[in-house]
Amino acid sequence: MAQRTLQRVIASVAASDGAGVKLRRSLGAGPFARHDPFLMLDEFYSDDPDDYLAGFPSHPHRGFETVTYMLDGHMQHQDSGGNTGDLGPGDVQWMTAARGIVHSEMPQQSAGRMRGFQLWLNLPAKEKMKPAAYCDIPSAAIPVVDAGGGAAVKVIAGSLEHAGRSTRGPIHGLSTDPRYFDVVLPAGASLELRLPVGHNAFLYAYEGGAAVGAERKALPHRAAGVLSDGDAVRIEAGAAGARVLLLAGRPIGEPVVQYGPFVMNTREEIEQAIADYQSGALATQPVARIPLS
């Protein structure tokens, strides 16, 4: 196997979004902190309702996909297509904004812990103006692979090849062929996972710290680690154990022009997205609710 190595560490930085929700941003903290096709990764985590109660009121998107993965708490999605969806612990929402959606994500609790992630995944030019759609994925529909010794992998997107078996997550068949795995490792344990050669990949350590590859390069807590190419990655937990997101996707290799919630290929397309939002045309686009296959 050609082992992937840790090439670059992107420390997360404190940020806020929506109406003032406090979060940590790693990928997407700047224009040089992307990893095609991944545009942004935010982690939100607080026991203080003042950090999250304002939520993410109505706002637009065009040109990419958002993936919301809840660990704790309760969030509700409402969109311009008349859809409503609820996200609880372990649930995922995969939303393809494509040609346009206006939606809100609002907490449905006034106390307790709110914790999770939002990932932005780019779309190729030929798909940026396709109809918008979204899918609610309950935790019970997401397979968890027992990797032995207390290690486990939750397979949200793509297929996991392990111990001679293939386990497919509920999201598959997309042009970027994404992998989205949530890896749990007990203290000192290690795990080797296969990835497609040519896919860009990165890790995010959200509990504990980890060492990556045969060189055992350190991936600090709350940091993203960009990986080299190869067909496998080895992850080793530190003394406190680790929980790590592993994400991989087929790179698009096209220009990225971003203006806030719009991600297109040219400045002219961004100007059109702004005009469509200001005129109300973006909010009239249909939004399909996709059932799990």
ABEGO torsion letter per residue (X at the ends): XBBBBBABBBBBBBBBBEAGBBBBBBBGABAAABBOABABBBBBBBABAAAAAAEBBBBBBBGBBBBBBBABEBBBBBBAAGBBBBBBBGBBBBBBAEAEBBBBBBBABABEBBBEBBBBBBBBAAAAABBBBBBBBBAAABBBBBAEGGBBBBBABEBBBBGGBBBBBABBGBAAGBBBBBBBBBBGBBBBBBBBBGBBBBBBBABEBBBBEAAGBBBBBGBBBBBBBEABBBBBBBAAEBBBBBBBBBBAGBBBBBBEABBBABAAAAAAAAAAAAAGAAAABBBBBBBBX
